[in-house]
């Protein structure tokens, strides 16, 4: 948490949060009494127009995520786009984004990379993997613990078992860990040691 972020959260009229219970603990910790409003992937479509009208009326909002940065595999893009379209100023404060430290400490080239976030769960997944098999830039993915083994196994199938990979979990938290090696080696590691936490998978591009 930056001093600038604390200042903004104290000064705005309302804080938009994915989970008001989670964010409530954060605000309480920093003695921030600003009202909280729920804004998540299930209600953001319905809220955008009303929020824009209130912003035009002079209400100020801060949008925060449970973890990471809004709009990066989190709610935020729809509201940001609507604000830009309506000539409402948007200010982004730098904060934690898991893929940046994961990419930097992977040891893989990071001068050019492609951020894929979460792969499609079903429809379009195989097509996307076939396309990415030819990608020459370093690739960055987000993955949940219960899908990590399946995803790594598919990477072996589409990218080859010798492709270099770095898997980071719980970045910036107490149990932060990074496992590096070939796809086959890292898949075996997490097969032997069941994955826990949230993961960032960084895969080397095709040579």
C-alpha positions in Angstrom: 0.0 0.0 0.0 1.4 3.4 -1.0 1.0 6.7 0.9 -0.6 8.1 -2.3 -3.2 5.2 -2.4 -4.1 5.8 1.3 -4.6 9.5 0.6 -6.9 8.8 -2.4 -9.0 6.2 -0.6 -9.6 8.7 2.2 -10.5 11.6 -0.1 -12.9 10.0 -2.6 -16.6 9.8 -1.9 -17.0 6.0 -2.5 -14.6 3.0 -2.8 -15.7 0.4 -5.3 -14.6 -3.1 -4.3 -14.9 -6.7 -5.5 -15.6 -8.0 -2.0 -16.6 -5.3 0.6 -15.7 -7.7 3.4 -12.2 -8.2 2.2 -11.6 -4.6 1.3 -13.3 -3.5 4.6 -10.5 -5.1 6.5 -7.9 -3.2 4.4 -9.6 0.1 4.9 -10.0 -0.5 8.6 -6.3 -1.3 8.9 -5.4 2.1 7.5 -8.1 3.9 9.4 -10.0 4.8 6.2 -13.7 5.5 6.8 -14.8 5.9 3.2 -18.1 4.1 2.3 -17.7 0.9 0.3 -19.8 -0.3 -2.7 -19.7 -3.7 -4.2 -18.4 -3.8 -7.8 -17.5 -7.2 -9.3 -17.7 -9.3 -12.4 -21.3 -10.2 -11.8 -22.7 -6.7 -11.4 -20.3 -4.4 -13.2 -22.3 -4.4 -16.5 -25.4 -3.2 -14.7 -23.6 -0.5 -12.7 -21.5 1.2 -15.3 -24.1 3.6 -16.7 -25.3 4.7 -13.2 -21.7 5.2 -12.0 -20.9 7.4 -15.1 -23.9 9.6 -14.4 -22.8 10.0 -10.8 -19.3 10.8 -11.8 -20.6 13.5 -14.2 -22.6 14.8 -11.2 -19.4 15.3 -9.2 -19.2 12.1 -7.2 -15.6 10.7 -6.9 -14.9 7.0 -6.9 -11.8 4.8 -6.3 -11.9 1.3 -7.7 -9.8 -1.5 -6.0 -9.3 -5.2 -6.4 -9.2 -7.9 -3.8 -5.7 -8.6 -5.1 -3.7 -7.2 -8.0 -4.7 -4.3 -10.2 -8.2 -3.5 -11.5 -8.8 -4.4 -15.2 -5.9 -6.9 -15.2 -7.9 -10.1 -15.1 -10.2 -8.2 -12.7 -13.2 -5.9 -13.0 -12.3 -2.4 -14.1 -12.1 -2.3 -17.9 -15.8 -1.6 -18.5 -15.9 1.3 -16.2 -12.6 2.7 -17.4 -13.8 2.5 -21.0 -17.1 4.2 -20.2 -15.2 7.0 -18.4 -12.9 7.6 -21.3 -15.8 7.6 -23.8 -17.6 10.2 -21.6 -14.4 12.4 -21.1 -14.2 11.6 -17.4 -10.7 11.7 -16.1 -9.2 8.3 -15.1 -6.2 8.2 -12.8 -4.3 4.9 -12.3 -2.2 4.5 -9.2 0.6 1.9 -9.4 0.2 -1.1 -7.2 0.7 -4.9 -7.0 0.3 -6.8 -10.3 1.4 -10.4 -10.0 2.6 -11.0 -13.5 5.4 -8.3 -13.3 7.4 -9.9 -10.5 6.7 -13.4 -11.9 8.1 -12.3 -15.3 11.1 -10.5 -13.9 12.2 -13.4 -11.6 11.5 -16.1 -14.2 14.9 -15.7 -15.8 13.2 -15.8 -19.2 13.4 -13.0 -21.7 11.2 -10.1 -20.7 12.1 -7.4 -23.2 9.2 -8.7 -25.3 6.3 -10.7 -23.8 2.6 -11.5 -24.2 0.2 -11.5 -21.3 -2.6 -14.1 -21.8 -4.2 -14.0 -18.3 -6.6 -16.9 -17.8 -7.0 -19.2 -20.8 -10.5 -20.0 -22.0 -12.0 -22.7 -19.8 -13.6 -24.8 -22.6 -14.6 -23.0 -25.9 -11.6 -21.8 -27.8 -9.0 -23.2 -25.5 -7.4 -25.7 -27.9 -7.4 -23.1 -30.7 -5.7 -20.6 -28.5 -3.1 -23.2 -27.4 -2.4 -24.1 -31.1 -1.9 -20.4 -31.9 0.4 -19.9 -28.9 2.6 -22.9 -29.8 4.1 -20.7 -32.5 4.5 -17.6 -30.2 8.2 -16.5 -30.0 7.7 -14.1 -27.1 7.7 -15.1 -23.5 4.1 -15.9 -22.5 2.5 -15.1 -19.1 -0.6 -16.9 -17.8 -2.7 -16.8 -14.6 -4.0 -20.1 -13.2 -5.9 -21.4 -10.2 -4.6 -24.2 -8.1 -7.2 -26.8 -9.1 -6.5 -26.2 -12.8 -2.7 -25.9 -12.7 -1.8 -29.5 -13.4 -4.3 -29.7 -16.4 -2.8 -26.5 -17.8 0.8 -27.6 -17.4 -0.1 -31.0 -19.0 -1.6 -29.2 -22.0 1.5 -27.0 -22.3 3.6 -30.1 -22.5 1.3 -31.4 -25.2 1.2 -28.2 -27.3 4.6 -26.6 -26.5 6.8 -29.6 -25.9 8.1 -31.1 -22.6 11.5 -29.3 -22.9 10.0 -25.8 -23.1 11.3 -23.6 -20.2 8.8 -22.5 -17.6 8.7 -20.6 -14.4 5.7 -21.0 -12.0 5.3 -18.5 -9.2 2.7 -18.7 -6.5 1.4 -16.4 -3.7 3.6 -13.5 -4.9 4.3 -10.8 -2.3 2.7 -13.0 0.3 4.1 -15.1 3.2 4.4 -18.4 1.2 5.8 -16.9 -2.0 7.5 -19.5 -4.1 8.9 -19.9 -7.7 9.6 -23.2 -9.4 11.7 -23.2 -12.6 12.6 -25.9 -15.1 11.3 -27.6 -18.2 7.5 -28.1 -18.5 8.0 -31.8 -17.8 10.0 -31.1 -14.7 7.7 -28.5 -13.3 4.6 -30.6 -14.0 6.2 -33.5 -12.1 7.0 -31.1 -9.2 3.4 -30.1 -8.8 2.2 -33.6 -9.4 4.2 -34.7 -6.3 3.4 -31.5 -4.4 -0.2 -30.5 -4.8 -0.5 -26.8 -5.8 -1.9 -24.3 -3.3 -2.5 -20.6 -3.8 -2.8 -18.4 -6.9 -0.3 -19.0 -9.7 1.5 -17.1 -12.5 2.9 -19.3 -15.2 5.7 -17.8 -17.4 6.5 -19.9 -20.5 9.5 -19.3 -22.8 8.6 -18.6 -26.5 9.3 -20.9 -29.4 12.9 -20.6 -30.6 
